[in-house]
Amino acid sequence: MALQLLTNRERSRLVLEKTQEELLGDLNTWVIAFQAVDSPALIQDAQRQDLLSHGKFWIEPATGRVLQTDFLVEDEAIGLTIEIRVRYQLNEAMGMLVPATMTEHYGVDVKVQPSQSTTRGPTVSAEIPSQRQFFASSKMTIRCKATYSNYRRFGVNTGFNILPPRR
């Protein structure tokens, strides 16, 4: 997803800044931080409000190749965080960089309202919302890691015959 931000259409909505130089494996890279500052965003909330992203690109300065990306989005209203890191490596057979790994982390604040029953929790008045209190709050998280391999080139062969017109 972060690579999409480097297209001509999206790049004008970013503020980019070289923040450091870093070794990634045995390659020298420039770490370029980005902040999306204008709509439309790549991700929207349930009310279709833009959630502007930020993150980093690890770019090999000699070639311009992007070797790793971090893509982050937060929605403070619901305590949502999204973090996606993709690492790219050269696939000799394809002759290009391809995703090698992707790690994803999703977190959201979960708040549980107390029960209306006094045997299960504090009594809450639905008529007076100021009395509503959350008795449990925690962060629900999902962590995923994908490892990509066995890349193959997709190809299509087509042919056609032109028949003489019917008489």
Chimera marker file (.cmm) of the C-alpha trace (Angstrom):
<marker_set name="trace">
<marker id="1" x="0.000" y="0.000" z="0.000" r="1" g="1" b="0" radius="0.5"/>
<marker id="2" x="2.815" y="2.425" z="0.848" r="1" g="1" b="0" radius="0.5"/>
<marker id="3" x="4.301" y="2.115" z="-2.652" r="1" g="1" b="0" radius="0.5"/>
<marker id="4" x="1.074" y="3.542" z="-4.066" r="1" g="1" b="0" radius="0.5"/>
<marker id="5" x="1.920" y="6.810" z="-2.305" r="1" g="1" b="0" radius="0.5"/>
<marker id="6" x="4.974" y="7.225" z="-4.542" r="1" g="1" b="0" radius="0.5"/>
<marker id="7" x="2.911" y="7.443" z="-7.731" r="1" g="1" b="0" radius="0.5"/>
<marker id="8" x="2.623" y="10.850" z="-9.402" r="1" g="1" b="0" radius="0.5"/>
<marker id="9" x="-1.056" y="11.031" z="-8.458" r="1" g="1" b="0" radius="0.5"/>
<marker id="10" x="-0.455" y="10.485" z="-4.723" r="1" g="1" b="0" radius="0.5"/>
<marker id="11" x="2.996" y="11.983" z="-4.119" r="1" g="1" b="0" radius="0.5"/>
<marker id="12" x="1.775" y="15.588" z="-4.259" r="1" g="1" b="0" radius="0.5"/>
<marker id="13" x="-0.266" y="14.924" z="-1.083" r="1" g="1" b="0" radius="0.5"/>
<marker id="14" x="2.816" y="13.935" z="0.936" r="1" g="1" b="0" radius="0.5"/>
<marker id="15" x="5.434" y="15.731" z="2.952" r="1" g="1" b="0" radius="0.5"/>
<marker id="16" x="8.700" y="13.787" z="2.587" r="1" g="1" b="0" radius="0.5"/>
<marker id="17" x="11.855" y="14.156" z="4.663" r="1" g="1" b="0" radius="0.5"/>
<marker id="18" x="15.121" y="12.223" z="4.740" r="1" g="1" b="0" radius="0.5"/>
<marker id="19" x="15.546" y="11.386" z="8.424" r="1" g="1" b="0" radius="0.5"/>
<marker id="20" x="18.617" y="9.162" z="8.477" r="1" g="1" b="0" radius="0.5"/>
<marker id="21" x="20.852" y="6.713" z="6.659" r="1" g="1" b="0" radius="0.5"/>
<marker id="22" x="20.615" y="3.076" z="7.695" r="1" g="1" b="0" radius="0.5"/>
<marker id="23" x="22.022" y="-0.300" z="6.719" r="1" g="1" b="0" radius="0.5"/>
<marker id="24" x="19.297" y="-2.686" z="5.630" r="1" g="1" b="0" radius="0.5"/>
<marker id="25" x="21.000" y="-6.034" z="5.388" r="1" g="1" b="0" radius="0.5"/>
<marker id="26" x="24.210" y="-5.118" z="3.605" r="1" g="1" b="0" radius="0.5"/>
<marker id="27" x="22.726" y="-2.224" z="1.619" r="1" g="1" b="0" radius="0.5"/>
<marker id="28" x="23.000" y="1.456" z="2.475" r="1" g="1" b="0" radius="0.5"/>
<marker id="29" x="19.598" y="3.137" z="2.495" r="1" g="1" b="0" radius="0.5"/>
<marker id="30" x="18.092" y="6.517" z="3.070" r="1" g="1" b="0" radius="0.5"/>
<marker id="31" x="15.160" y="6.482" z="5.441" r="1" g="1" b="0" radius="0.5"/>
<marker id="32" x="12.538" y="8.841" z="4.053" r="1" g="1" b="0" radius="0.5"/>
<marker id="33" x="9.685" y="9.685" z="6.427" r="1" g="1" b="0" radius="0.5"/>
<marker id="34" x="6.347" y="10.605" z="4.893" r="1" g="1" b="0" radius="0.5"/>
<marker id="35" x="3.200" y="12.249" z="6.169" r="1" g="1" b="0" radius="0.5"/>
<marker id="36" x="0.020" y="12.425" z="4.086" r="1" g="1" b="0" radius="0.5"/>
<marker id="37" x="-1.365" y="15.945" z="4.432" r="1" g="1" b="0" radius="0.5"/>
<marker id="38" x="-4.214" y="16.147" z="1.945" r="1" g="1" b="0" radius="0.5"/>
<marker id="39" x="-7.283" y="14.205" z="0.849" r="1" g="1" b="0" radius="0.5"/>
<marker id="40" x="-8.239" y="11.798" z="-0.507" r="1" g="1" b="0" radius="0.5"/>
<marker id="41" x="-6.558" y="9.291" z="1.797" r="1" g="1" b="0" radius="0.5"/>
<marker id="42" x="-5.947" y="5.650" z="0.954" r="1" g="1" b="0" radius="0.5"/>
<marker id="43" x="-7.962" y="4.597" z="4.025" r="1" g="1" b="0" radius="0.5"/>
<marker id="44" x="-11.235" y="6.001" z="5.357" r="1" g="1" b="0" radius="0.5"/>
<marker id="45" x="-13.183" y="5.302" z="8.529" r="1" g="1" b="0" radius="0.5"/>
<marker id="46" x="-16.741" y="3.948" z="8.661" r="1" g="1" b="0" radius="0.5"/>
<marker id="47" x="-18.119" y="7.474" z="8.148" r="1" g="1" b="0" radius="0.5"/>
<marker id="48" x="-15.921" y="7.910" z="5.037" r="1" g="1" b="0" radius="0.5"/>
<marker id="49" x="-13.645" y="10.390" z="6.791" r="1" g="1" b="0" radius="0.5"/>
<marker id="50" x="-10.052" y="10.316" z="5.596" r="1" g="1" b="0" radius="0.5"/>
<marker id="51" x="-7.467" y="8.718" z="7.860" r="1" g="1" b="0" radius="0.5"/>
<marker id="52" x="-4.201" y="10.284" z="6.759" r="1" g="1" b="0" radius="0.5"/>
<marker id="53" x="-1.240" y="7.932" z="6.846" r="1" g="1" b="0" radius="0.5"/>
<marker id="54" x="2.392" y="8.350" z="7.752" r="1" g="1" b="0" radius="0.5"/>
<marker id="55" x="5.405" y="6.082" z="7.684" r="1" g="1" b="0" radius="0.5"/>
<marker id="56" x="8.797" y="5.487" z="6.117" r="1" g="1" b="0" radius="0.5"/>
<marker id="57" x="10.480" y="4.321" z="2.947" r="1" g="1" b="0" radius="0.5"/>
<marker id="58" x="13.933" y="2.703" z="2.975" r="1" g="1" b="0" radius="0.5"/>
<marker id="59" x="15.388" y="3.690" z="-0.383" r="1" g="1" b="0" radius="0.5"/>
<marker id="60" x="18.687" y="2.634" z="-1.914" r="1" g="1" b="0" radius="0.5"/>
<marker id="61" x="20.093" y="6.026" z="-2.993" r="1" g="1" b="0" radius="0.5"/>
<marker id="62" x="22.265" y="4.665" z="-5.811" r="1" g="1" b="0" radius="0.5"/>
<marker id="63" x="19.310" y="3.052" z="-7.619" r="1" g="1" b="0" radius="0.5"/>
<marker id="64" x="16.143" y="4.571" z="-6.140" r="1" g="1" b="0" radius="0.5"/>
<marker id="65" x="14.880" y="1.088" z="-5.295" r="1" g="1" b="0" radius="0.5"/>
<marker id="66" x="12.465" y="0.905" z="-2.353" r="1" g="1" b="0" radius="0.5"/>
<marker id="67" x="13.691" y="-1.923" z="-0.109" r="1" g="1" b="0" radius="0.5"/>
<marker id="68" x="11.247" y="-1.586" z="2.798" r="1" g="1" b="0" radius="0.5"/>
<marker id="69" x="8.129" y="0.386" z="3.684" r="1" g="1" b="0" radius="0.5"/>
<marker id="70" x="6.308" y="1.203" z="6.910" r="1" g="1" b="0" radius="0.5"/>
<marker id="71" x="2.692" y="2.355" z="6.556" r="1" g="1" b="0" radius="0.5"/>
<marker id="72" x="0.861" y="3.615" z="9.650" r="1" g="1" b="0" radius="0.5"/>
<marker id="73" x="-2.656" y="4.918" z="10.223" r="1" g="1" b="0" radius="0.5"/>
<marker id="74" x="-4.366" y="5.933" z="13.455" r="1" g="1" b="0" radius="0.5"/>
<marker id="75" x="-7.960" y="6.786" z="14.263" r="1" g="1" b="0" radius="0.5"/>
<marker id="76" x="-7.881" y="8.366" z="17.700" r="1" g="1" b="0" radius="0.5"/>
<marker id="77" x="-11.694" y="8.453" z="17.918" r="1" g="1" b="0" radius="0.5"/>
<marker id="78" x="-11.835" y="4.673" z="18.322" r="1" g="1" b="0" radius="0.5"/>
<marker id="79" x="-8.253" y="3.969" z="19.350" r="1" g="1" b="0" radius="0.5"/>
<marker id="80" x="-7.402" y="2.243" z="16.070" r="1" g="1" b="0" radius="0.5"/>
<marker id="81" x="-3.822" y="1.688" z="14.947" r="1" g="1" b="0" radius="0.5"/>
<marker id="82" x="-2.693" y="0.026" z="11.731" r="1" g="1" b="0" radius="0.5"/>
<marker id="83" x="0.971" y="-0.738" z="11.085" r="1" g="1" b="0" radius="0.5"/>
<marker id="84" x="2.126" y="-2.527" z="7.934" r="1" g="1" b="0" radius="0.5"/>
<marker id="85" x="5.780" y="-3.230" z="7.130" r="1" g="1" b="0" radius="0.5"/>
<marker id="86" x="6.802" y="-4.742" z="3.791" r="1" g="1" b="0" radius="0.5"/>
<marker id="87" x="10.350" y="-5.855" z="3.031" r="1" g="1" b="0" radius="0.5"/>
<marker id="88" x="11.379" y="-6.328" z="-0.599" r="1" g="1" b="0" radius="0.5"/>
<marker id="89" x="14.146" y="-8.475" z="-2.067" r="1" g="1" b="0" radius="0.5"/>
<marker id="90" x="15.574" y="-9.069" z="-5.502" r="1" g="1" b="0" radius="0.5"/>
<marker id="91" x="14.117" y="-12.071" z="-7.289" r="1" g="1" b="0" radius="0.5"/>
<marker id="92" x="16.780" y="-13.104" z="-9.797" r="1" g="1" b="0" radius="0.5"/>
<marker id="93" x="14.361" y="-15.047" z="-12.021" r="1" g="1" b="0" radius="0.5"/>
<marker id="94" x="11.984" y="-12.087" z="-12.267" r="1" g="1" b="0" radius="0.5"/>
<marker id="95" x="14.771" y="-9.516" z="-12.468" r="1" g="1" b="0" radius="0.5"/>
<marker id="96" x="12.998" y="-7.203" z="-10.042" r="1" g="1" b="0" radius="0.5"/>
<marker id="97" x="12.279" y="-6.517" z="-6.392" r="1" g="1" b="0" radius="0.5"/>
<marker id="98" x="9.326" y="-8.437" z="-4.996" r="1" g="1" b="0" radius="0.5"/>
<marker id="99" x="7.748" y="-8.512" z="-1.528" r="1" g="1" b="0" radius="0.5"/>
<marker id="100" x="9.612" y="-10.961" z="0.721" r="1" g="1" b="0" radius="0.5"/>
<marker id="101" x="7.729" y="-10.421" z="3.991" r="1" g="1" b="0" radius="0.5"/>
<marker id="102" x="4.812" y="-8.373" z="5.238" r="1" g="1" b="0" radius="0.5"/>
<marker id="103" x="4.048" y="-7.884" z="8.911" r="1" g="1" b="0" radius="0.5"/>
<marker id="104" x="0.748" y="-6.360" z="9.962" r="1" g="1" b="0" radius="0.5"/>
<marker id="105" x="-0.384" y="-5.114" z="13.350" r="1" g="1" b="0" radius="0.5"/>
<marker id="106" x="-3.935" y="-3.953" z="13.985" r="1" g="1" b="0" radius="0.5"/>
<marker id="107" x="-5.006" y="-2.607" z="17.356" r="1" g="1" b="0" radius="0.5"/>
<marker id="108" x="-8.272" y="-1.152" z="18.583" r="1" g="1" b="0" radius="0.5"/>
<marker id="109" x="-9.459" y="-0.033" z="21.993" r="1" g="1" b="0" radius="0.5"/>
<marker id="110" x="-12.263" y="-2.234" z="23.277" r="1" g="1" b="0" radius="0.5"/>
<marker id="111" x="-14.505" y="-0.713" z="25.939" r="1" g="1" b="0" radius="0.5"/>
<marker id="112" x="-17.197" y="-2.697" z="27.694" r="1" g="1" b="0" radius="0.5"/>
<marker id="113" x="-20.117" y="-0.910" z="29.311" r="1" g="1" b="0" radius="0.5"/>
<marker id="114" x="-21.309" y="-2.092" z="32.695" r="1" g="1" b="0" radius="0.5"/>
<marker id="115" x="-24.387" y="-4.252" z="32.825" r="1" g="1" b="0" radius="0.5"/>
<marker id="116" x="-27.797" y="-2.836" z="33.723" r="1" g="1" b="0" radius="0.5"/>
<marker id="117" x="-28.100" y="-5.619" z="36.303" r="1" g="1" b="0" radius="0.5"/>
<marker id="118" x="-26.684" y="-4.938" z="39.772" r="1" g="1" b="0" radius="0.5"/>
<marker id="119" x="-25.768" y="-8.613" z="40.121" r="1" g="1" b="0" radius="0.5"/>
<marker id="120" x="-23.426" y="-8.387" z="37.134" r="1" g="1" b="0" radius="0.5"/>
<marker id="121" x="-22.111" y="-4.873" z="37.509" r="1" g="1" b="0" radius="0.5"/>
<marker id="122" x="-22.962" y="-1.294" z="38.424" r="1" g="1" b="0" radius="0.5"/>
<marker id="123" x="-26.407" y="0.038" z="37.649" r="1" g="1" b="0" radius="0.5"/>
<marker id="124" x="-26.411" y="2.555" z="34.830" r="1" g="1" b="0" radius="0.5"/>
<marker id="125" x="-29.112" y="5.020" z="33.950" r="1" g="1" b="0" radius="0.5"/>
<marker id="126" x="-29.772" y="5.052" z="30.212" r="1" g="1" b="0" radius="0.5"/>
<marker id="127" x="-31.558" y="8.383" z="30.652" r="1" g="1" b="0" radius="0.5"/>
<marker id="128" x="-28.482" y="10.086" z="32.094" r="1" g="1" b="0" radius="0.5"/>
<marker id="129" x="-25.584" y="9.312" z="29.742" r="1" g="1" b="0" radius="0.5"/>
<marker id="130" x="-23.121" y="11.097" z="32.029" r="1" g="1" b="0" radius="0.5"/>
<marker id="131" x="-23.543" y="8.210" z="34.464" r="1" g="1" b="0" radius="0.5"/>
<marker id="132" x="-22.317" y="5.714" z="31.892" r="1" g="1" b="0" radius="0.5"/>
<marker id="133" x="-18.929" y="4.416" z="32.831" r="1" g="1" b="0" radius="0.5"/>
<marker id="134" x="-16.760" y="1.815" z="31.202" r="1" g="1" b="0" radius="0.5"/>
<marker id="135" x="-15.597" y="-0.817" z="33.632" r="1" g="1" b="0" radius="0.5"/>
<marker id="136" x="-13.277" y="-2.610" z="31.233" r="1" g="1" b="0" radius="0.5"/>
<marker id="137" x="-11.000" y="-1.238" z="28.596" r="1" g="1" b="0" radius="0.5"/>
<marker id="138" x="-8.304" y="-3.080" z="26.749" r="1" g="1" b="0" radius="0.5"/>
<marker id="139" x="-6.480" y="-3.089" z="23.446" r="1" g="1" b="0" radius="0.5"/>
<marker id="140" x="-7.475" y="-5.862" z="21.056" r="1" g="1" b="0" radius="0.5"/>
<marker id="141" x="-4.623" y="-6.679" z="18.700" r="1" g="1" b="0" radius="0.5"/>
<marker id="142" x="-4.103" y="-8.793" z="15.626" r="1" g="1" b="0" radius="0.5"/>
<marker id="143" x="-0.580" y="-9.557" z="14.427" r="1" g="1" b="0" radius="0.5"/>
<marker id="144" x="0.129" y="-11.271" z="11.130" r="1" g="1" b="0" radius="0.5"/>
<marker id="145" x="3.212" y="-12.161" z="9.132" r="1" g="1" b="0" radius="0.5"/>
<marker id="146" x="3.235" y="-13.255" z="5.508" r="1" g="1" b="0" radius="0.5"/>
<marker id="147" x="6.284" y="-14.689" z="3.780" r="1" g="1" b="0" radius="0.5"/>
<marker id="148" x="6.233" y="-14.714" z="-0.008" r="1" g="1" b="0" radius="0.5"/>
<marker id="149" x="8.067" y="-17.190" z="-2.240" r="1" g="1" b="0" radius="0.5"/>
<marker id="150" x="7.844" y="-19.151" z="-5.487" r="1" g="1" b="0" radius="0.5"/>
<marker id="151" x="7.240" y="-16.125" z="-7.685" r="1" g="1" b="0" radius="0.5"/>
<marker id="152" x="6.408" y="-16.941" z="-11.296" r="1" g="1" b="0" radius="0.5"/>
<marker id="153" x="5.930" y="-14.832" z="-14.347" r="1" g="1" b="0" radius="0.5"/>
<marker id="154" x="2.399" y="-14.822" z="-15.714" r="1" g="1" b="0" radius="0.5"/>
<marker id="155" x="2.079" y="-14.940" z="-19.471" r="1" g="1" b="0" radius="0.5"/>
<marker id="156" x="-0.611" y="-15.317" z="-22.068" r="1" g="1" b="0" radius="0.5"/>
<marker id="157" x="-0.252" y="-16.464" z="-25.652" r="1" g="1" b="0" radius="0.5"/>
<marker id="158" x="-2.985" y="-15.549" z="-28.062" r="1" g="1" b="0" radius="0.5"/>
<marker id="159" x="-3.617" y="-16.118" z="-31.714" r="1" g="1" b="0" radius="0.5"/>
<marker id="160" x="-6.301" y="-15.405" z="-34.240" r="1" g="1" b="0" radius="0.5"/>
<marker id="161" x="-7.290" y="-16.313" z="-37.789" r="1" g="1" b="0" radius="0.5"/>
<marker id="162" x="-8.912" y="-13.970" z="-40.247" r="1" g="1" b="0" radius="0.5"/>
<marker id="163" x="-11.430" y="-15.825" z="-42.353" r="1" g="1" b="0" radius="0.5"/>
<marker id="164" x="-12.524" y="-14.615" z="-45.768" r="1" g="1" b="0" radius="0.5"/>
<marker id="165" x="-15.954" y="-12.944" z="-45.825" r="1" g="1" b="0" radius="0.5"/>
<marker id="166" x="-18.992" y="-15.163" z="-46.414" r="1" g="1" b="0" radius="0.5"/>
<marker id="167" x="-20.667" y="-14.901" z="-49.795" r="1" g="1" b="0" radius="0.5"/>
<link id1="1" id2="2" r="1" g="1" b="0" radius="0.2"/>
<link id1="2" id2="3" r="1" g="1" b="0" radius="0.2"/>
<link id1="3" id2="4" r="1" g="1" b="0" radius="0.2"/>
<link id1="4" id2="5" r="1" g="1" b="0" radius="0.2"/>
<link id1="5" id2="6" r="1" g="1" b="0" radius="0.2"/>
<link id1="6" id2="7" r="1" g="1" b="0" radius="0.2"/>
<link id1="7" id2="8" r="1" g="1" b="0" radius="0.2"/>
<link id1="8" id2="9" r="1" g="1" b="0" radius="0.2"/>
<link id1="9" id2="10" r="1" g="1" b="0" radius="0.2"/>
<link id1="10" id2="11" r="1" g="1" b="0" radius="0.2"/>
<link id1="11" id2="12" r="1" g="1" b="0" radius="0.2"/>
<link id1="12" id2="13" r="1" g="1" b="0" radius="0.2"/>
<link id1="13" id2="14" r="1" g="1" b="0" radius="0.2"/>
<link id1="14" id2="15" r="1" g="1" b="0" radius="0.2"/>
<link id1="15" id2="16" r="1" g="1" b="0" radius="0.2"/>
<link id1="16" id2="17" r="1" g="1" b="0" radius="0.2"/>
<link id1="17" id2="18" r="1" g="1" b="0" radius="0.2"/>
<link id1="18" id2="19" r="1" g="1" b="0" radius="0.2"/>
<link id1="19" id2="20" r="1" g="1" b="0" radius="0.2"/>
<link id1="20" id2="21" r="1" g="1" b="0" radius="0.2"/>
<link id1="21" id2="22" r="1" g="1" b="0" radius="0.2"/>
<link id1="22" id2="23" r="1" g="1" b="0" radius="0.2"/>
<link id1="23" id2="24" r="1" g="1" b="0" radius="0.2"/>
<link id1="24" id2="25" r="1" g="1" b="0" radius="0.2"/>
<link id1="25" id2="26" r="1" g="1" b="0" radius="0.2"/>
<link id1="26" id2="27" r="1" g="1" b="0" radius="0.2"/>
<link id1="27" id2="28" r="1" g="1" b="0" radius="0.2"/>
<link id1="28" id2="29" r="1" g="1" b="0" radius="0.2"/>
<link id1="29" id2="30" r="1" g="1" b="0" radius="0.2"/>
<link id1="30" id2="31" r="1" g="1" b="0" radius="0.2"/>
<link id1="31" id2="32" r="1" g="1" b="0" radius="0.2"/>
<link id1="32" id2="33" r="1" g="1" b="0" radius="0.2"/>
<link id1="33" id2="34" r="1" g="1" b="0" radius="0.2"/>
<link id1="34" id2="35" r="1" g="1" b="0" radius="0.2"/>
<link id1="35" id2="36" r="1" g="1" b="0" radius="0.2"/>
<link id1="36" id2="37" r="1" g="1" b="0" radius="0.2"/>
<link id1="37" id2="38" r="1" g="1" b="0" radius="0.2"/>
<link id1="38" id2="39" r="1" g="1" b="0" radius="0.2"/>
<link id1="39" id2="40" r="1" g="1" b="0" radius="0.2"/>
<link id1="40" id2="41" r="1" g="1" b="0" radius="0.2"/>
<link id1="41" id2="42" r="1" g="1" b="0" radius="0.2"/>
<link id1="42" id2="43" r="1" g="1" b="0" radius="0.2"/>
<link id1="43" id2="44" r="1" g="1" b="0" radius="0.2"/>
<link id1="44" id2="45" r="1" g="1" b="0" radius="0.2"/>
<link id1="45" id2="46" r="1" g="1" b="0" radius="0.2"/>
<link id1="46" id2="47" r="1" g="1" b="0" radius="0.2"/>
<link id1="47" id2="48" r="1" g="1" b="0" radius="0.2"/>
<link id1="48" id2="49" r="1" g="1" b="0" radius="0.2"/>
<link id1="49" id2="50" r="1" g="1" b="0" radius="0.2"/>
<link id1="50" id2="51" r="1" g="1" b="0" radius="0.2"/>
<link id1="51" id2="52" r="1" g="1" b="0" radius="0.2"/>
<link id1="52" id2="53" r="1" g="1" b="0" radius="0.2"/>
<link id1="53" id2="54" r="1" g="1" b="0" radius="0.2"/>
<link id1="54" id2="55" r="1" g="1" b="0" radius="0.2"/>
<link id1="55" id2="56" r="1" g="1" b="0" radius="0.2"/>
<link id1="56" id2="57" r="1" g="1" b="0" radius="0.2"/>
<link id1="57" id2="58" r="1" g="1" b="0" radius="0.2"/>
<link id1="58" id2="59" r="1" g="1" b="0" radius="0.2"/>
<link id1="59" id2="60" r="1" g="1" b="0" radius="0.2"/>
<link id1="60" id2="61" r="1" g="1" b="0" radius="0.2"/>
<link id1="61" id2="62" r="1" g="1" b="0" radius="0.2"/>
<link id1="62" id2="63" r="1" g="1" b="0" radius="0.2"/>
<link id1="63" id2="64" r="1" g="1" b="0" radius="0.2"/>
<link id1="64" id2="65" r="1" g="1" b="0" radius="0.2"/>
<link id1="65" id2="66" r="1" g="1" b="0" radius="0.2"/>
<link id1="66" id2="67" r="1" g="1" b="0" radius="0.2"/>
<link id1="67" id2="68" r="1" g="1" b="0" radius="0.2"/>
<link id1="68" id2="69" r="1" g="1" b="0" radius="0.2"/>
<link id1="69" id2="70" r="1" g="1" b="0" radius="0.2"/>
<link id1="70" id2="71" r="1" g="1" b="0" radius="0.2"/>
<link id1="71" id2="72" r="1" g="1" b="0" radius="0.2"/>
<link id1="72" id2="73" r="1" g="1" b="0" radius="0.2"/>
<link id1="73" id2="74" r="1" g="1" b="0" radius="0.2"/>
<link id1="74" id2="75" r="1" g="1" b="0" radius="0.2"/>
<link id1="75" id2="76" r="1" g="1" b="0" radius="0.2"/>
<link id1="76" id2="77" r="1" g="1" b="0" radius="0.2"/>
<link id1="77" id2="78" r="1" g="1" b="0" radius="0.2"/>
<link id1="78" id2="79" r="1" g="1" b="0" radius="0.2"/>
<link id1="79" id2="80" r="1" g="1" b="0" radius="0.2"/>
<link id1="80" id2="81" r="1" g="1" b="0" radius="0.2"/>
<link id1="81" id2="82" r="1" g="1" b="0" radius="0.2"/>
<link id1="82" id2="83" r="1" g="1" b="0" radius="0.2"/>
<link id1="83" id2="84" r="1" g="1" b="0" radius="0.2"/>
<link id1="84" id2="85" r="1" g="1" b="0" radius="0.2"/>
<link id1="85" id2="86" r="1" g="1" b="0" radius="0.2"/>
<link id1="86" id2="87" r="1" g="1" b="0" radius="0.2"/>
<link id1="87" id2="88" r="1" g="1" b="0" radius="0.2"/>
<link id1="88" id2="89" r="1" g="1" b="0" radius="0.2"/>
<link id1="89" id2="90" r="1" g="1" b="0" radius="0.2"/>
<link id1="90" id2="91" r="1" g="1" b="0" radius="0.2"/>
<link id1="91" id2="92" r="1" g="1" b="0" radius="0.2"/>
<link id1="92" id2="93" r="1" g="1" b="0" radius="0.2"/>
<link id1="93" id2="94" r="1" g="1" b="0" radius="0.2"/>
<link id1="94" id2="95" r="1" g="1" b="0" radius="0.2"/>
<link id1="95" id2="96" r="1" g="1" b="0" radius="0.2"/>
<link id1="96" id2="97" r="1" g="1" b="0" radius="0.2"/>
<link id1="97" id2="98" r="1" g="1" b="0" radius="0.2"/>
<link id1="98" id2="99" r="1" g="1" b="0" radius="0.2"/>
<link id1="99" id2="100" r="1" g="1" b="0" radius="0.2"/>
<link id1="100" id2="101" r="1" g="1" b="0" radius="0.2"/>
<link id1="101" id2="102" r="1" g="1" b="0" radius="0.2"/>
<link id1="102" id2="103" r="1" g="1" b="0" radius="0.2"/>
<link id1="103" id2="104" r="1" g="1" b="0" radius="0.2"/>
<link id1="104" id2="105" r="1" g="1" b="0" radius="0.2"/>
<link id1="105" id2="106" r="1" g="1" b="0" radius="0.2"/>
<link id1="106" id2="107" r="1" g="1" b="0" radius="0.2"/>
<link id1="107" id2="108" r="1" g="1" b="0" radius="0.2"/>
<link id1="108" id2="109" r="1" g="1" b="0" radius="0.2"/>
<link id1="109" id2="110" r="1" g="1" b="0" radius="0.2"/>
<link id1="110" id2="111" r="1" g="1" b="0" radius="0.2"/>
<link id1="111" id2="112" r="1" g="1" b="0" radius="0.2"/>
<link id1="112" id2="113" r="1" g="1" b="0" radius="0.2"/>
<link id1="113" id2="114" r="1" g="1" b="0" radius="0.2"/>
<link id1="114" id2="115" r="1" g="1" b="0" radius="0.2"/>
<link id1="115" id2="116" r="1" g="1" b="0" radius="0.2"/>
<link id1="116" id2="117" r="1" g="1" b="0" radius="0.2"/>
<link id1="117" id2="118" r="1" g="1" b="0" radius="0.2"/>
<link id1="118" id2="119" r="1" g="1" b="0" radius="0.2"/>
<link id1="119" id2="120" r="1" g="1" b="0" radius="0.2"/>
<link id1="120" id2="121" r="1" g="1" b="0" radius="0.2"/>
<link id1="121" id2="122" r="1" g="1" b="0" radius="0.2"/>
<link id1="122" id2="123" r="1" g="1" b="0" radius="0.2"/>
<link id1="123" id2="124" r="1" g="1" b="0" radius="0.2"/>
<link id1="124" id2="125" r="1" g="1" b="0" radius="0.2"/>
<link id1="125" id2="126" r="1" g="1" b="0" radius="0.2"/>
<link id1="126" id2="127" r="1" g="1" b="0" radius="0.2"/>
<link id1="127" id2="128" r="1" g="1" b="0" radius="0.2"/>
<link id1="128" id2="129" r="1" g="1" b="0" radius="0.2"/>
<link id1="129" id2="130" r="1" g="1" b="0" radius="0.2"/>
<link id1="130" id2="131" r="1" g="1" b="0" radius="0.2"/>
<link id1="131" id2="132" r="1" g="1" b="0" radius="0.2"/>
<link id1="132" id2="133" r="1" g="1" b="0" radius="0.2"/>
<link id1="133" id2="134" r="1" g="1" b="0" radius="0.2"/>
<link id1="134" id2="135" r="1" g="1" b="0" radius="0.2"/>
<link id1="135" id2="136" r="1" g="1" b="0" radius="0.2"/>
<link id1="136" id2="137" r="1" g="1" b="0" radius="0.2"/>
<link id1="137" id2="138" r="1" g="1" b="0" radius="0.2"/>
<link id1="138" id2="139" r="1" g="1" b="0" radius="0.2"/>
<link id1="139" id2="140" r="1" g="1" b="0" radius="0.2"/>
<link id1="140" id2="141" r="1" g="1" b="0" radius="0.2"/>
<link id1="141" id2="142" r="1" g="1" b="0" radius="0.2"/>
<link id1="142" id2="143" r="1" g="1" b="0" radius="0.2"/>
<link id1="143" id2="144" r="1" g="1" b="0" radius="0.2"/>
<link id1="144" id2="145" r="1" g="1" b="0" radius="0.2"/>
<link id1="145" id2="146" r="1" g="1" b="0" radius="0.2"/>
<link id1="146" id2="147" r="1" g="1" b="0" radius="0.2"/>
<link id1="147" id2="148" r="1" g="1" b="0" radius="0.2"/>
<link id1="148" id2="149" r="1" g="1" b="0" radius="0.2"/>
<link id1="149" id2="150" r="1" g="1" b="0" radius="0.2"/>
<link id1="150" id2="151" r="1" g="1" b="0" radius="0.2"/>
<link id1="151" id2="152" r="1" g="1" b="0" radius="0.2"/>
<link id1="152" id2="153" r="1" g="1" b="0" radius="0.2"/>
<link id1="153" id2="154" r="1" g="1" b="0" radius="0.2"/>
<link id1="154" id2="155" r="1" g="1" b="0" radius="0.2"/>
<link id1="155" id2="156" r="1" g="1" b="0" radius="0.2"/>
<link id1="156" id2="157" r="1" g="1" b="0" radius="0.2"/>
<link id1="157" id2="158" r="1" g="1" b="0" radius="0.2"/>
<link id1="158" id2="159" r="1" g="1" b="0" radius="0.2"/>
<link id1="159" id2="160" r="1" g="1" b="0" radius="0.2"/>
<link id1="160" id2="161" r="1" g="1" b="0" radius="0.2"/>
<link id1="161" id2="162" r="1" g="1" b="0" radius="0.2"/>
<link id1="162" id2="163" r="1" g="1" b="0" radius="0.2"/>
<link id1="163" id2="164" r="1" g="1" b="0" radius="0.2"/>
<link id1="164" id2="165" r="1" g="1" b="0" radius="0.2"/>
<link id1="165" id2="166" r="1" g="1" b="0" radius="0.2"/>
<link id1="166" id2="167" r="1" g="1" b="0" radius="0.2"/>
</marker_set>
